[in-house]
Amino acid sequence: MRDKYNRWQKFLEEQTVRIDSSEELGEINRQLLEELKACDRMENAEEEIYERFYKEVEFGTGGLRGILGAGTNRLNLYTVAKATQGIANYIKAGEYLVDSPLNKKKSGKNPAVAIAYDSRIYSAVFAKIAAEVLMANDINVYLYEELMPTPALSFAVRHFDCAMGIMITASHNPAKYNGYKVYDNSGCQVTLAAAEKLFTYIDQLDIFEDIKAAGGRGILKGLGEETVEAYLDAVQSERALQSEVDQKALQALSVVYTPLNGAGNKPVRQMLDRLGVGKVAVVREQELPDGRFPTCPYPNPEKKEALALGLALCTELAMEAEAAGRGEDAPDLLLATDPDCDRIGLAARRPVDGKLASYQLLTGNEVGVLLLDFLIDTKVKSGKKKNPIFVTTIVSTRMAGVLATCRGVQQHLTLTGFKFIGEQIGLLENQGREQEFLFGFEESYGYLSGAYVRDKDAVNGAMLICEMAAYYKARGVTLIERLEELYQEYGYFRDQLIDFTFEGVKGMETMANLMETFRSRLPESFIGQTVVEVADYQKQQRTVLGGATGSPMTTDTGLPASDVIQVLLSKGCSFTVRPSGTEPKLKIYLSAKGTTAQESEEIIEALGKELTDIVHSR
Ligand SMILES: O=P(O)(O)OC[C@H]1O[C@H](O)[C@H](O)[C@@H](O)[C@@H]1O
């Protein structure tokens, strides 16, 4: 590790002499150098150096993601430049055509790459570096002129027939992270085989010797208003409501919105404006882009802390409305989008019971189920959508599958990651059937209706949620009441995610050991319920234990290999364990179905406790 460390230090020193430190790059370089030098003065210097250099940042669920800083296992201008050079070589070797999920292969002449970035620290700089490397390699670049949501990048790849796309973001991770999502020519994040091949292109490069950064023939085209409008038009073409009654209900809707200092501020507000939503109040402290996320250190709508200021604003506005004797004017919804505006969180107003309005946070699964139900009611029942297909992941609520099947909608299941949902849309597209795609969602707050992009889209999510809230408002029902109706109809499903942080090299080892425990030393029962089925997605095997024949029966999972274990218990509960591919965490997804909400909640609590004990005992 020391060799690498010394080499980096020497290189950065040379660069500091070469680039004027009054230039942005010079200053960044100087900071990286200071940071490296500081490592050596630390008490745990060897450990720190090891963490930074023991590997390269790798492709996970959402592309390359890492802590900002100096080192090969960090996100910085050199690791970004290296990844981009790898992409350039991959494109020039024609691999993007070989790996293309599209049947209709493009000619491959003058391949271009679309680039976008969010509000994170150095996102704009990294986007510029990526553009320079591509142009130096004679590849044309379409670069958004200002920060944009991830789905707008997917849109640009498709709109301009690009060979690939790059999105600079670490999505919902804390401020110390940044990342690099890579898209294929269908606008979908590269999936397993392509990501692996691409990584070999990146891996074989020397980080300082093999990167071209100037002198090529690539041309830069900035993407401005026109492209943003085209993207918003595409989102809007997915509108579910058309009637005048519903339009009036949209005008009567009052929404509080927070972009969490990310890329959602402009496009989401533009969309709410296009829809004619009556009142939109924005959380001031979180309105403007700021990669330090000063009021929400973990800008993830999954975390209730991220929605705290938004909820406070809802209550403040509700009190004002109450004081003015117009309690009904209190906000109906709180919407929160993550920094790259592909996830969206929701809190909905509880049914009015004469008291001051109060708000309930909904989980990603609950919103997914509500939207699926709403889209079936508005698009399928009306005959607008024929042979509807709904796609979700193996860690999302089983309730969605039950609802879909009961209502004549076909469900496709994929591994975790919206890229796999995007891939399914691509498969439909290849058969000319993309119009059959109704909806895709993940428990991690990602939603998409429509085939105009291949990633989750919080601008689309905001539009659908407002339409849905207006639709029920016009019928005198709140979203919370509709959810309760669905529970009564399909059963009280409860899903909960518990996660455990394990950072650094040691953390990775602990997680691997825990996965091994679940794999080979699984207890025979949990919370008094026997294990009846185990799916080991790594081995691609699903085993039904002691079924009718008394001996275990094994079938194929039908999905690519992935480090996931899913366990089904005798009374229909289940849990799924996997290491996160975007954060240093082990995730356990709990799932229960009871006859009452209380019963399901009790099961979840007991199961969560038992599994937490197993994790803590290692
Ligand atoms: O559970 P993880 O591997 O951390 O991934 C959780 C989520 O991360 C990102 O948001 C991806 O875009 C999602 O598709 C994925 O589901």
Ligand as a Chemical Component Dictionary entry (heavy atoms), coordinates in Angstrom:
data_LIG
# 
_chem_comp.id                   LIG 
_chem_comp.type                 NON-POLYMER 
_chem_comp.pdbx_formal_charge   0 
_chem_comp.three_letter_code    LIG 
# 
loop_
_chem_comp_atom.comp_id 
_chem_comp_atom.atom_id 
_chem_comp_atom.alt_atom_id 
_chem_comp_atom.type_symbol 
_chem_comp_atom.charge 
_chem_comp_atom.model_Cartn_x 
_chem_comp_atom.model_Cartn_y 
_chem_comp_atom.model_Cartn_z 
_chem_comp_atom.pdbx_ordinal 
LIG O1 O1 O 0 -29.686 -1.627 -1.358 1  
LIG P1 P1 P 0 -28.650 -0.927 -2.189 2  
LIG O2 O2 O 0 -27.772 -1.874 -2.919 3  
LIG O3 O3 O 0 -27.942 0.098  -1.375 4  
LIG O4 O4 O 0 -29.463 -0.161 -3.280 5  
LIG C1 C1 C 0 -30.570 0.610  -2.943 6  
LIG C2 C2 C 0 -30.933 1.484  -4.111 7  
LIG O5 O5 O 0 -29.829 2.306  -4.393 8  
LIG C3 C3 C 0 -29.931 3.182  -5.493 9  
LIG O6 O6 O 0 -30.894 4.152  -5.212 10 
LIG C4 C4 C 0 -30.294 2.436  -6.735 11 
LIG O7 O7 O 0 -30.473 3.322  -7.812 12 
LIG C5 C5 C 0 -31.553 1.666  -6.460 13 
LIG O8 O8 O 0 -31.979 1.024  -7.599 14 
LIG C6 C6 C 0 -31.318 0.714  -5.326 15 
LIG O9 O9 O 0 -32.439 -0.026 -5.050 16 
# 
loop_
_chem_comp_bond.comp_id 
_chem_comp_bond.atom_id_1 
_chem_comp_bond.atom_id_2 
_chem_comp_bond.value_order 
_chem_comp_bond.pdbx_ordinal 
LIG O1 P1 DOUB 1  
LIG P1 O2 SING 2  
LIG P1 O3 SING 3  
LIG P1 O4 SING 4  
LIG O4 C1 SING 5  
LIG C1 C2 SING 6  
LIG C2 O5 SING 7  
LIG C2 C6 SING 8  
LIG O5 C3 SING 9  
LIG C3 O6 SING 10 
LIG C3 C4 SING 11 
LIG C4 O7 SING 12 
LIG C4 C5 SING 13 
LIG C5 O8 SING 14 
LIG C5 C6 SING 15 
LIG C6 O9 SING 16 
# 
